[in-house]
Amino acid sequence: MQAKLINKQVVTTFIWLITTGFVALAQAESFPVNINVDAKQTLEKVNPVWRFFGADEANYATMKDGRTTLSTLGALAPDNVYFRTHNLLTTGDGTPALKWGSTNAYTEDAKGNPVYDWTIVDRIFDTYRERGIRPYVEIGFMPEALSVKPQPYQHNFRPGSGDIRTGWAYPPSDYARWEELVFQWVTHCVERYGREEVATWYWQTWNEANLPQYYWAGTQAEFFKLHDHAIRGVRRALPDARVGGPDIAGAGDNFMTKFIQHVQENNTPTDFLSFHAKGAPTIMQQENGASYVRMGLDTHLRAADNEFVQIAADPIMKTKPVIIGESDPEGCAACQGPANAYRNGTLYSSYTAASFARLEELADRHGILLDGILSWSFEFEDQPYFAGFRQLTSAGIDLPVMNAFKLFAKMGGNFVFSASSAQAKLDDIMADGVRGTADVGVRASLDADRLSVLVWHYHDDDVVGPDAAVQINLQGLPKSFAKSASLKHYRIDKDHSNSYAAWLKMGSPIAPSQTQRTELLKAAELKTIDAAPAQLNIAHSATTLNFTLPRQGISFLVLTPD
């Protein structure tokens, strides 16, 4: 009883400190972090694995906020950003809903003859291409006229309820017609966009066919047959098309091994392999009755490791590019609730930085050629501001996680040696997550005379923690730096590059005024720290930089010679 009273007193005191403005005193302690960067130790070329994105709702792409979000993504790396979406062959009038979309690409006339209509899917792909984005084409789902069980067809999903697996999820009644549908589609794309352009796209079949309760209502053998016919249709239309799969969920099974065996035994062309890996946030309870979100980075990495192991076991497939076709902190972008409360703020952006670095490290460990990490995160049209969906923008306003991708896009050239005294080891994270000491990690790259250093301060627990007192020791700088260098210090934290924090300060308006929206758009921009020194003195090709980085914050430093 006495211990509980003491805990209550501590909580009461902490609340008083917050409300009276003395919270800084309660959190004054920080921990030291030493980071070393040697620009002379050149490593592998920077691979923009971040350049893949996706969403369930195909039709959001052509809507007002969808177009805005795509424009932002396309500008990060024009013609090198890819977008994957479900429902490109689903029957319907193009009206989107949560986890739903349609194009009406295939119907049949009164006599049962195929009718192809590319109007809606063209509009989607045109929207991509006009913004410098290329399709990562998911061939699916099953048109109503081809489904072996067409009714009921459209699902009735709502966050927390509804049956997701309906007529769209079933195998075709006629595999030859399925193959011909794919052939006609690719032929049309070649005619519309050009052979060379379409050859740069990725083509893969379906989504998470190893989860029969959700996306595939057939057997494994039926999926393999579906895949073979789809790939045959693609290659008949475009022999040099880039094809692969299977974009299965990282469920800890051996489906990838079975898929590899199947495509090899049946000589099914396979240019790349793909799978999904997700984390698993949970709600933790404190003794005082309060709760907080605990992320599941360990689950995320173990799911990827299971698939990497299976791919690496095959000497031929080990040489193929691999794409993590969905890589996210959890599994349902359209779901809401307490466990997803991290999405609007900086926990999502810091998780992204920490997870991408570890997924690349894990791929290197297995000798895997990791070509991409696809974030299943886009936008949700005409939803309330900061509603809590997993998205890059809310009501057309960039979230902190979007700014993380803006930072990724600034890294080029080659990675160089970097090490942090507080960077958690990969095996420790896979075993226990980041739940004790925080993870303050680093990556650095040199592109001609431009040195970039990315530093993140991540913890699985969405609770207040001490700042990191970071000291970066830079050495081996190119001769062009001479005696001084210009510095830009970009920052994502509660006070910088954070539209959500600005919205909260406004009082969380349900419908922000035009003036408030303008303020939110400004707050959403990627910001630099005003107090950072504009110049650094260089001596013997080296310099030192000190700054404080709060928990769940990201710093990105760019040095250029004066």
C-alpha positions as CSV (number, residue, x, y, z in Angstrom):
1,M,0.0,0.0,0.0
2,Q,2.8,2.4,0.9
3,A,4.5,1.7,-2.5
4,K,1.3,2.6,-4.3
5,L,1.0,5.8,-2.4
6,I,4.5,6.7,-3.3
7,N,3.8,6.0,-7.0
8,K,0.7,8.2,-6.9
9,Q,2.8,11.0,-5.3
10,V,5.4,10.7,-8.1
11,V,2.7,10.8,-10.8
12,T,1.0,13.8,-9.1
13,T,4.3,15.6,-8.9
14,F,5.1,14.9,-12.5
15,I,1.7,16.2,-13.6
16,W,2.3,19.4,-11.5
17,L,5.7,19.9,-13.1
18,I,4.1,19.7,-16.6
19,T,1.2,22.0,-15.8
20,T,3.5,24.6,-14.1
21,G,6.1,24.6,-16.8
22,F,8.8,22.9,-14.8
23,V,8.8,19.7,-16.9
24,A,12.3,20.6,-18.2
25,L,13.7,20.3,-14.7
26,A,12.2,16.8,-14.3
27,Q,13.7,15.7,-17.6
28,A,17.0,17.6,-17.4
29,E,19.2,14.5,-17.4
30,S,20.5,13.2,-20.8
31,F,22.9,10.5,-21.7
32,P,26.0,10.8,-23.8
33,V,26.3,9.4,-27.2
34,N,29.6,9.4,-29.2
35,I,29.4,9.0,-33.0
36,N,32.4,8.5,-35.2
37,V,32.2,9.1,-39.0
38,D,35.2,8.5,-41.3
39,A,34.5,9.9,-44.7
40,K,37.7,8.2,-46.1
41,Q,36.3,4.7,-45.4
42,T,34.0,4.3,-48.4
43,L,31.4,1.5,-48.3
44,E,28.7,0.3,-50.6
45,K,26.7,2.6,-52.9
46,V,23.6,4.1,-51.4
47,N,20.6,2.1,-52.6
48,P,17.3,4.0,-52.3
49,V,15.4,1.1,-50.9
50,W,12.9,3.5,-49.4
51,R,11.4,4.4,-52.8
52,F,8.4,2.0,-52.7
53,F,5.0,2.8,-51.4
54,G,1.5,1.3,-51.5
55,A,-2.1,1.2,-50.4
56,D,-5.3,-1.0,-50.5
57,E,-7.4,1.8,-52.0
58,A,-6.4,2.1,-55.7
59,N,-8.8,5.0,-56.4
60,Y,-7.4,7.3,-53.8
61,A,-4.5,8.0,-56.2
62,T,-6.8,10.1,-58.5
63,M,-8.4,12.1,-55.7
64,K,-7.3,15.6,-54.5
65,D,-5.2,14.6,-51.5
66,G,-4.0,11.5,-53.3
67,R,-2.6,13.5,-56.2
68,T,-0.9,15.9,-53.8
69,T,0.7,13.0,-51.8
70,L,1.8,11.3,-55.0
71,S,3.4,14.6,-56.2
72,T,5.4,14.8,-53.0
73,L,6.6,11.2,-53.4
74,G,7.4,11.5,-57.1
75,A,9.5,14.6,-56.4
76,L,11.8,12.7,-54.1
77,A,13.3,10.6,-56.9
78,P,11.5,11.3,-60.2
79,D,10.9,8.1,-62.2
80,N,12.5,6.0,-59.5
81,V,9.5,5.9,-57.0
82,Y,7.2,2.9,-57.3
83,F,3.6,2.5,-56.1
84,R,1.8,-0.8,-55.4
85,T,-1.9,-1.1,-54.8
86,H,-4.6,-3.7,-54.4
87,N,-7.8,-3.9,-56.5
88,L,-6.5,-3.0,-59.9
89,L,-8.7,-5.7,-61.5
90,T,-11.6,-5.6,-59.0
91,T,-15.1,-5.1,-60.4
92,G,-16.9,-1.9,-59.5
93,D,-17.5,1.7,-60.5
94,G,-14.3,3.1,-59.0
95,T,-15.8,4.4,-55.7
96,P,-13.3,3.8,-53.0
97,A,-13.9,2.7,-49.4
98,L,-11.6,1.5,-46.6
99,K,-9.6,-1.5,-47.9
100,W,-11.5,-1.3,-51.2
101,G,-11.1,-0.1,-54.7
102,S,-12.2,-1.1,-58.2
103,T,-11.6,-0.5,-61.9
104,N,-14.2,-2.6,-63.7
105,A,-11.4,-3.7,-66.1
106,Y,-13.2,-7.0,-66.9
107,T,-16.8,-7.8,-67.4
108,E,-18.7,-10.1,-69.7
109,D,-21.6,-9.4,-72.1
110,A,-24.9,-11.2,-72.2
111,K,-23.3,-14.0,-74.3
112,G,-20.5,-14.4,-71.9
113,N,-17.8,-12.7,-74.0
114,P,-15.0,-10.8,-72.3
115,V,-15.4,-7.0,-72.2
116,Y,-12.2,-5.1,-71.3
117,D,-12.4,-1.5,-70.1
118,W,-9.1,0.2,-69.1
119,T,-10.6,3.7,-68.4
120,I,-10.2,3.7,-64.6
121,V,-7.0,1.8,-64.4
122,D,-5.5,4.1,-67.1
123,R,-6.6,7.1,-65.0
124,I,-4.7,5.6,-62.0
125,F,-1.5,4.9,-63.9
126,D,-1.7,8.2,-65.7
127,T,-1.8,9.9,-62.3
128,Y,1.3,8.0,-61.3
129,R,3.3,8.8,-64.4
130,E,2.3,12.5,-64.5
131,R,4.0,12.7,-61.0
132,G,7.2,10.8,-61.8
133,I,5.9,7.5,-60.2
134,R,6.0,4.1,-61.8
135,P,3.7,1.1,-61.1
136,Y,4.6,-1.9,-59.0
137,V,1.7,-3.8,-60.5
138,E,-0.2,-6.2,-58.3
139,I,-2.2,-8.4,-60.6
140,G,-5.5,-8.7,-58.8
141,F,-8.1,-9.1,-57.5
142,M,-10.5,-11.4,-59.2
143,P,-13.2,-9.8,-61.4
144,E,-16.7,-10.7,-60.4
145,A,-17.4,-12.4,-63.8
146,L,-14.4,-14.7,-63.3
147,S,-14.8,-15.6,-59.7
148,V,-15.7,-19.2,-58.8
149,K,-17.8,-17.7,-56.0
150,P,-18.8,-14.2,-57.0
151,Q,-21.4,-13.5,-54.4
152,P,-21.2,-11.7,-52.1
153,Y,-18.6,-9.7,-54.0
154,Q,-17.7,-6.4,-52.2
155,H,-16.7,-6.9,-48.6
156,N,-18.2,-5.0,-45.7
157,F,-15.0,-4.2,-43.8
158,R,-15.1,-1.5,-41.1
159,P,-12.4,-1.0,-38.6
160,G,-12.9,-3.7,-36.1
161,S,-15.6,-5.6,-37.9
162,G,-16.8,-7.0,-41.2
163,D,-15.9,-10.0,-43.5
164,I,-12.9,-9.1,-45.7
165,R,-12.8,-12.3,-47.8
166,T,-15.6,-12.2,-50.3
167,G,-16.0,-12.9,-54.1
168,W,-13.0,-10.9,-55.1
169,A,-10.7,-13.3,-53.2
170,Y,-11.5,-16.5,-55.1
171,P,-9.7,-18.4,-57.9
172,P,-10.9,-17.9,-61.5
173,S,-13.5,-20.1,-63.0
174,D,-11.5,-20.1,-66.2
175,Y,-7.7,-19.9,-66.0
176,A,-7.3,-19.3,-69.7
177,R,-9.6,-16.2,-69.5
178,W,-7.6,-15.1,-66.5
179,E,-4.4,-15.3,-68.5
180,E,-5.9,-13.6,-71.5
181,L,-7.1,-10.7,-69.2
182,V,-3.5,-10.2,-68.0
183,F,-2.2,-10.4,-71.6
184,Q,-4.7,-7.8,-72.8
185,W,-3.9,-5.5,-69.9
186,V,-0.1,-5.6,-70.5
187,T,-0.6,-5.2,-74.3
188,H,-2.7,-2.1,-73.6
189,C,-0.1,-0.7,-71.2
190,V,2.6,-1.2,-73.8
191,E,0.5,0.6,-76.5
192,R,-0.3,3.5,-74.1
193,Y,3.0,4.0,-72.3
194,G,5.6,2.4,-74.6
195,R,7.5,-0.8,-74.4
196,E,10.6,0.7,-72.8
197,E,8.6,2.3,-70.1
198,V,6.5,-0.7,-69.1
199,A,9.7,-2.8,-69.0
200,T,10.8,-0.7,-66.0
201,W,7.7,-1.7,-64.0
202,Y,7.4,-4.6,-61.6
203,W,4.6,-7.2,-62.2
204,Q,3.6,-9.6,-59.4
205,T,0.5,-11.8,-58.7
206,W,-2.0,-11.2,-55.9
207,N,-1.4,-10.3,-52.2
208,E,-0.6,-12.5,-49.2
209,A,-1.9,-15.8,-50.7
210,N,-0.6,-17.6,-47.6
211,L,-3.3,-15.9,-45.4
212,P,-6.4,-17.8,-46.5
213,Q,-8.6,-16.0,-43.9
214,Y,-8.0,-12.6,-45.7
215,Y,-6.8,-12.3,-49.3
216,W,-6.9,-15.8,-50.9
217,A,-9.8,-18.2,-50.8
218,G,-8.1,-20.9,-52.8
219,T,-5.4,-23.5,-52.1
220,Q,-1.7,-23.1,-52.4
221,A,-1.7,-25.2,-55.6
222,E,-4.5,-22.9,-57.0
223,F,-2.4,-19.8,-56.2
224,F,0.6,-21.3,-58.0
225,K,-1.6,-22.0,-61.0
226,L,-3.0,-18.5,-60.9
227,H,0.5,-17.1,-60.7
228,D,1.9,-19.2,-63.6
229,H,-1.0,-18.1,-65.9
230,A,-0.6,-14.4,-64.9
231,I,3.1,-14.4,-65.6
232,R,2.6,-16.2,-68.8
233,G,0.1,-13.5,-69.8
234,V,2.6,-10.7,-68.9
235,R,5.5,-12.3,-70.8
236,R,3.4,-13.1,-73.9
237,A,2.6,-9.4,-74.2
238,L,6.1,-8.1,-73.1
239,P,8.9,-10.7,-73.2
240,D,11.2,-8.5,-71.2
241,A,8.7,-7.5,-68.5
242,R,10.1,-7.6,-64.9
243,V,8.0,-10.3,-63.2
244,G,8.2,-11.9,-59.7
245,G,6.4,-12.5,-56.4
246,P,4.8,-14.0,-54.4
247,D,4.3,-11.0,-52.1
248,I,3.2,-13.3,-49.2
249,A,2.8,-12.2,-45.6
250,G,5.8,-12.9,-43.4
251,A,3.9,-15.4,-41.3
252,G,6.7,-17.6,-40.2
253,D,5.8,-20.4,-42.6
254,N,7.7,-22.1,-45.4
255,F,5.5,-20.8,-48.2
256,M,8.5,-19.0,-49.8
257,T,10.4,-22.2,-50.1
258,K,7.4,-23.9,-51.7
259,F,7.0,-21.0,-54.1
260,I,10.7,-21.2,-55.1
261,Q,10.5,-24.9,-55.7
262,H,7.4,-24.5,-57.8
263,V,8.7,-21.7,-60.1
264,Q,11.9,-23.6,-60.7
265,E,10.2,-26.9,-61.4
266,N,7.8,-25.2,-63.8
267,N,10.3,-22.8,-65.4
268,T,8.1,-19.9,-64.4
269,P,10.1,-16.7,-65.1
270,T,11.1,-15.0,-61.8
271,D,13.1,-11.7,-61.9
272,F,12.6,-10.8,-58.3
273,L,11.2,-12.2,-55.0
274,S,8.9,-10.4,-52.7
275,F,7.4,-10.8,-49.2
276,H,5.9,-8.7,-46.4
277,A,7.1,-8.1,-42.9
278,K,5.2,-6.3,-40.1
279,G,5.7,-5.3,-36.5
280,A,3.2,-5.8,-33.7
281,P,2.4,-2.9,-31.3
282,T,0.8,-3.6,-28.0
283,I,-0.8,-1.6,-25.2
284,M,1.1,-1.6,-22.0
285,Q,-0.4,-0.8,-18.6
286,Q,1.5,1.2,-15.9
287,E,0.9,0.8,-12.2
288,N,-0.9,4.2,-12.1
289,G,-3.5,2.9,-14.6
290,A,-2.1,4.9,-17.5
291,S,-1.3,3.0,-20.7
292,Y,1.1,3.5,-23.6
293,V,2.0,2.0,-26.9
294,R,4.9,-0.5,-27.2
295,M,6.2,-1.1,-30.7
296,G,7.2,-4.5,-32.0
297,L,10.3,-4.0,-34.0
298,D,11.6,-7.4,-33.0
299,T,8.5,-9.1,-34.6
300,H,9.1,-7.0,-37.7
301,L,12.7,-8.1,-38.1
302,R,12.1,-11.8,-37.3
303,A,9.4,-11.9,-40.0
304,A,11.9,-10.6,-42.5
305,D,14.6,-12.9,-41.3
306,N,12.4,-16.0,-41.8
307,E,11.9,-15.1,-45.5
308,F,15.6,-14.1,-46.0
309,V,16.7,-17.5,-44.7
310,Q,14.5,-19.3,-47.2
311,I,15.7,-17.2,-50.1
312,A,19.3,-17.5,-49.1
313,A,19.0,-21.3,-49.0
314,D,18.6,-21.5,-52.8
315,P,21.8,-20.6,-54.7
316,I,19.9,-19.4,-57.8
317,M,17.2,-17.4,-56.1
318,K,19.8,-15.8,-53.7
319,T,21.1,-13.8,-56.7
320,K,17.7,-12.3,-57.4
321,P,16.6,-8.8,-56.2
322,V,14.3,-8.9,-53.2
323,I,11.6,-6.4,-52.4
324,I,9.8,-6.3,-49.0
325,G,6.5,-5.6,-50.7
326,E,4.9,-4.3,-47.5
327,S,7.1,-3.3,-44.5
328,D,5.2,-1.6,-41.6
329,P,5.0,-1.3,-37.9
330,E,1.8,-3.3,-37.9
331,G,-0.7,-4.9,-40.3
332,C,-3.8,-2.7,-41.0
333,A,-3.4,0.8,-42.4
334,A,-7.2,1.3,-42.3
335,C,-7.6,0.3,-38.7
336,Q,-7.6,2.7,-35.8
337,G,-7.4,2.4,-32.0
338,P,-5.0,2.9,-29.1
339,A,-2.3,0.5,-30.4
340,N,-2.1,2.7,-33.5
341,A,-1.8,6.0,-31.7
342,Y,1.9,6.3,-32.7
343,R,1.1,7.0,-36.4
344,N,0.5,10.8,-36.3
345,G,3.7,11.7,-34.5
346,T,7.4,11.1,-34.3
347,L,7.4,7.5,-33.1
348,Y,6.4,6.5,-36.6
349,S,9.2,8.5,-38.2
350,S,11.9,7.3,-35.8
351,Y,10.6,3.6,-36.1
352,T,11.0,4.0,-39.9
353,A,14.6,5.2,-39.6
354,A,15.5,2.4,-37.2
355,S,13.7,-0.4,-39.0
356,F,15.0,0.4,-42.5
357,A,18.6,0.4,-41.3
358,R,18.1,-3.0,-39.6
359,L,16.3,-4.5,-42.6
360,E,19.3,-3.6,-44.8
361,E,21.7,-5.0,-42.2
362,L,19.7,-8.2,-42.0
363,A,19.7,-8.6,-45.8
364,D,23.5,-8.1,-45.9
365,R,23.9,-10.7,-43.2
366,H,22.2,-13.3,-45.5
367,G,23.8,-12.1,-48.7
368,I,20.5,-10.9,-50.1
369,L,20.3,-8.2,-52.8
370,L,17.6,-6.0,-51.2
371,D,16.1,-3.9,-53.9
372,G,13.3,-2.2,-52.0
373,I,11.4,-1.7,-48.8
374,L,7.8,-0.8,-49.5
375,S,5.8,1.2,-47.0
376,W,2.2,0.3,-47.1
377,S,1.2,3.9,-46.2
378,F,-0.4,6.5,-48.3
379,E,-3.4,8.7,-47.4
380,F,-7.1,8.4,-46.6
381,E,-9.3,10.7,-48.6
382,D,-11.9,13.0,-46.8
383,Q,-11.3,11.6,-43.4
384,P,-10.9,13.7,-40.2
385,Y,-7.7,15.5,-39.7
386,F,-5.1,13.3,-38.0
387,A,-7.6,10.5,-37.6
388,G,-5.0,7.9,-36.7
389,F,-4.8,5.9,-40.0
390,R,-1.4,4.7,-41.1
391,Q,-0.6,7.3,-43.7
392,L,2.0,9.7,-45.0
393,T,-0.4,12.7,-45.1
394,S,-3.6,13.7,-43.4
395,A,-6.0,15.9,-45.3
396,G,-3.2,16.7,-47.7
397,I,-0.8,17.7,-44.9
398,D,2.5,15.9,-44.5
399,L,3.0,13.9,-41.3
400,P,6.4,13.5,-39.6
401,V,6.9,10.1,-41.3
402,M,6.8,11.8,-44.7
403,N,9.6,14.0,-43.6
404,A,11.6,10.9,-42.8
405,F,11.4,9.9,-46.5
406,K,12.4,13.4,-47.5
407,L,15.6,12.8,-45.5
408,F,16.2,9.4,-47.0
409,A,16.0,11.0,-50.4
410,K,18.8,13.4,-49.5
411,M,21.3,10.5,-49.1
412,G,23.4,9.6,-52.2
413,G,26.8,8.6,-53.3
414,N,28.4,5.9,-51.1
415,F,27.9,5.1,-47.5
416,V,30.9,5.8,-45.3
417,F,32.0,4.3,-42.0
418,S,29.9,5.4,-39.1
419,A,29.4,4.1,-35.6
420,S,27.4,5.1,-32.5
421,S,28.2,4.2,-28.9
422,A,24.4,3.9,-28.3
423,Q,23.3,2.0,-31.5
424,A,21.5,-1.2,-30.5
425,K,22.9,-4.4,-32.0
426,L,20.7,-6.2,-34.5
427,D,20.6,-9.5,-32.6
428,D,19.6,-7.8,-29.4
429,I,16.7,-6.0,-31.2
430,M,15.5,-9.2,-32.8
431,A,15.5,-10.9,-29.4
432,D,14.1,-8.2,-27.1
433,G,13.2,-5.1,-29.2
434,V,14.3,-1.7,-28.0
435,R,12.8,-1.7,-24.5
436,G,15.7,-1.0,-22.2
437,T,18.4,1.4,-23.4
438,A,17.3,3.6,-26.3
439,D,18.7,3.1,-29.8
440,V,20.6,6.1,-31.1
441,G,21.8,5.0,-34.5
442,V,23.7,6.5,-37.4
443,R,24.2,6.2,-41.1
444,A,26.5,8.5,-43.2
445,S,27.1,8.9,-46.9
446,L,29.4,11.0,-49.1
447,D,28.2,12.2,-52.5
448,A,31.0,14.1,-54.2
449,D,31.7,16.9,-51.7
450,R,28.4,16.5,-49.8
451,L,28.6,14.6,-46.5
452,S,25.2,13.5,-45.0
453,V,24.8,12.1,-41.5
454,L,21.5,10.6,-40.4
455,V,21.0,10.1,-36.6
456,W,17.9,8.7,-35.0
457,H,16.9,8.3,-31.4
458,Y,14.4,5.4,-31.1
459,H,12.7,3.5,-28.4
460,D,9.8,0.9,-28.6
461,D,8.0,2.5,-25.7
462,D,6.0,5.7,-26.4
463,V,6.8,7.3,-23.1
464,V,8.9,10.3,-22.1
465,G,12.6,9.5,-21.9
466,P,15.9,11.4,-21.6
467,D,17.5,13.3,-24.5
468,A,20.6,12.0,-26.2
469,A,23.6,14.4,-25.8
470,V,25.3,13.6,-29.2
471,Q,28.8,14.3,-30.1
472,I,29.8,13.6,-33.7
473,N,33.4,13.2,-34.5
474,L,34.0,13.7,-38.2
475,Q,37.2,12.8,-39.9
476,G,38.6,11.9,-43.3
477,L,36.8,14.9,-44.9
478,P,37.7,15.5,-48.5
479,K,40.4,18.1,-49.2
480,S,37.8,20.4,-50.7
481,F,36.5,21.1,-47.2
482,A,39.8,23.0,-46.4
483,K,39.3,25.1,-43.3
484,S,35.5,25.3,-42.9
485,A,32.3,23.8,-43.9
486,S,28.7,24.9,-44.2
487,L,26.2,23.0,-42.1
488,K,22.5,22.3,-42.5
489,H,20.9,20.5,-39.6
490,Y,17.4,19.1,-40.4
491,R,15.3,17.9,-37.5
492,I,12.1,15.9,-36.9
493,D,10.9,16.1,-33.3
494,K,8.0,17.6,-31.3
495,D,9.0,21.1,-32.3
496,H,10.2,20.7,-35.9
497,S,8.7,19.2,-39.1
498,N,5.7,18.1,-37.2
499,S,2.2,19.1,-38.3
500,Y,0.5,16.9,-35.7
501,A,2.1,18.7,-32.8
502,A,1.1,22.0,-34.3
503,W,-2.5,20.7,-34.6
504,L,-2.5,19.7,-31.0
505,K,-1.3,23.1,-29.9
506,M,-4.2,24.6,-31.8
507,G,-6.6,22.6,-29.7
508,S,-7.2,19.8,-32.2
509,P,-9.7,21.6,-34.3
510,I,-12.1,19.3,-36.2
511,A,-12.3,21.6,-39.2
512,P,-9.2,24.0,-39.2
513,S,-9.8,27.4,-40.7
514,Q,-8.0,28.4,-43.8
515,T,-5.5,30.4,-41.6
516,Q,-5.0,27.3,-39.4
517,R,-4.6,25.0,-42.4
518,T,-1.9,27.4,-43.8
519,E,-0.1,27.2,-40.4
520,L,-0.4,23.3,-40.4
521,L,1.1,23.2,-44.0
522,K,3.9,25.4,-42.8
523,A,4.5,23.2,-39.7
524,A,4.6,20.1,-41.9
525,E,7.6,21.3,-43.9
526,L,11.0,19.8,-43.3
527,K,12.7,22.2,-41.0
528,T,16.3,23.0,-40.0
529,I,17.3,23.9,-36.4
530,D,17.7,27.6,-36.2
531,A,20.2,27.4,-33.4
532,A,22.6,25.1,-35.2
533,P,26.0,26.7,-36.3
534,A,26.0,27.6,-39.9
535,Q,29.7,26.9,-40.2
536,L,32.1,24.4,-38.8
537,N,35.9,24.9,-38.5
538,I,37.9,22.1,-40.1
539,A,41.4,21.1,-38.9
540,H,43.3,18.2,-40.3
541,S,40.3,17.1,-42.3
542,A,38.3,16.7,-39.1
543,T,35.7,18.5,-36.9
544,T,33.4,17.9,-34.0
545,L,29.7,18.7,-33.7
546,N,27.5,18.6,-30.5
547,F,23.7,18.7,-30.2
548,T,20.9,17.3,-28.2
549,L,18.5,14.8,-29.8
550,P,15.2,14.1,-28.0
551,R,13.6,10.6,-27.9
552,Q,11.9,9.6,-31.2
553,G,13.7,12.5,-32.9
554,I,15.7,12.4,-36.1
555,S,18.6,14.7,-37.0
556,F,20.0,14.9,-40.6
557,L,23.2,16.9,-41.0
558,V,24.5,18.0,-44.4
559,L,28.1,19.3,-44.7
560,T,29.4,21.0,-47.8
561,P,32.7,22.8,-48.3
562,D,32.7,26.6,-48.2
